[in-house]
Amino acid sequence: MAAPHPSDPLIAAVAAAIDARWQDEVGFLRALVRQPSDNPPGDSAPHAAVAAGLLEGLGFEVERHAVPDEVVRAAGMVSCVNLIVRRRFGDGPTVALNAHGDVVPPGDGWTHDPYGGAEVDGVMYGRGVAVSKSDFATYAFALLALEAVADRLSGTVELHFTYDEETGGGIGPAWILEQGLSRPDCAISAGFSHAVVTAHNGVLHLEVTARGRSAHAAKPDEGADAIEAMTAILQSLYVERRAYPSRVSAIPGIGHPNLTVGLIDGGINTNVVPDRCTIRLDRRMTPEEDPVAVEQRLRTVIEGAVAGRDGIAVEIRRVLLASPLRRLDGAERLIDPVRHHAGRLLGEDVPVEGVPLYTDARLYAEAGVPTIGYGAGPRTFLEANGHRADERLVLSDLRIATEVVALAVAEVLLRG
């Protein structure tokens, strides 16, 4: 179906509906920012209660789906309550809009209260204001705006607001889909830029422990030095990493594979030969890579680095495996209207590209649901200070994203 012309009453009605509630949308976002939802520790129930109350205040019926405690603990969290809102406009396709309410802890260096939602010169500051509490606001108020054109629509819109993206999404979107709580035909997931995201990197987290034998530092030959063994492992991993820059993905925005050793811990005391050393590594995978092959390659490199060392054993534990997002057939039904309306409102061409991050979008794609990432945000993640001090969102970007999402969903649901 052809995209509506700017003079189409559909566009005018949606834009007017968003403008009429604009201050409510800003207040909605500020209230979400003011309720902490740091993950870790991952105690999401309080924020879910606030979000559900705000949604009900807008007239939505909210389903609260508490994940069983044992499943939550296994995921390394304290509590997890997923929220679903459904609005049926008649028979037709179902479009899911997913965003996550959990955020990384604020850290140091803020000049604004990370839980304040301060607004300065049209910019709001706070942890999660861009990633991705803004998408709660974008998607909720886009759905409200569709009420103005409900008589032209046929299908269902669902809001999936989840709380475990920072720990992998396994008890958020994946749980919703596995439990059969939703079977969408297509989905838009949290975004943080003007681009339409159709691909992203995957990630593999491994915990590697080298075990040796302790001894007094006066007689180190009686021990087996675990830190020395780990040094060999690290050297091998860094040699492996040198080849990555030459393996650039064919998808714009993705870049090349990356490997980072982010944590290291070991030893007993200064005068003791260490009997244990543990690292955690992060391996970013491009969409062209096979996650199984990537993990096997790393295991081979790690085990080979200490093979034959007397008294040394190595243990490798997978902590997280998140597959890359790959574009599925059918995604164009969302890509085309998003690009059209975003380009119209921004006055520039909107690219379709990948990002080197990983997101919950992949979980919908893994379930066979054509999915894109799109929401309020700047040109780059860095501009938003995502995961950094003074995370920020230009509120005009929120306004534009709300209209773009509303109109894109409307085009999917438009009656013939």
Number of C-alpha atoms within 10 A of each C-alpha: 9 7 13 15 10 11 8 10 12 19 20 12 16 25 22 15 20 24 15 12 14 16 11 15 22 19 14 21 25 23 18 27 28 19 17 21 25 20 21 17 14 23 21 25 18 15 23 26 14 14 23 22 15 17 20 13 10 14 10 18 15 17 14 16 16 15 17 12 13 12 15 20 14 10 18 15 21 18 23 28 25 25 22 23 21 19 17 15 19 14 12 16 18 24 25 27 29 26 32 27 29 30 27 20 18 20 11 10 9 15 9 17 15 24 20 18 25 17 17 9 7 10 14 23 28 27 36 32 32 31 30 27 27 34 31 29 28 30 29 23 25 26 28 18 25 26 16 17 16 15 12 16 22 20 19 20 24 21 22 24 27 28 31 29 23 18 19 20 21 18 26 28 28 18 18 20 16 14 9 8 12 17 17 20 18 23 25 29 25 27 26 26 21 26 25 25 28 24 30 29 30 25 26 20 20 21 18 22 23 27 23 24 19 19 18 15 15 10 10 16 11 13 20 23 27 27 22 17 23 26 15 15 22 17 13 18 19 13 12 14 15 11 12 14 12 10 11 15 19 13 17 13 18 20 21 18 23 18 19 14 16 9 11 14 11 17 17 12 10 9 12 18 26 26 21 24 23 20 19 19 19 19 22 26 28 30 23 13 16 13 21 11 10 15 16 11 12 17 17 10 16 23 18 13 20 20 12 10 12 12 13 21 19 21 13 17 12 13 12 14 17 21 25 28 28 23 20 16 11 13 19 15 17 24 20 17 22 27 21 18 25 24 17 14 13 12 9 12 13 17 14 18 16 26 23 21 16 21 27 25 30 30 24 25 21 16 13 15 24 25 34 29 29 26 32 30 29 20 11 14 18 11 13 23 18 22 18 17 21 22 24 26 27 20 18 13 20 24 21 21 30 28 29 29 26 25 28 24 29 27 22 20 23 18 15 7
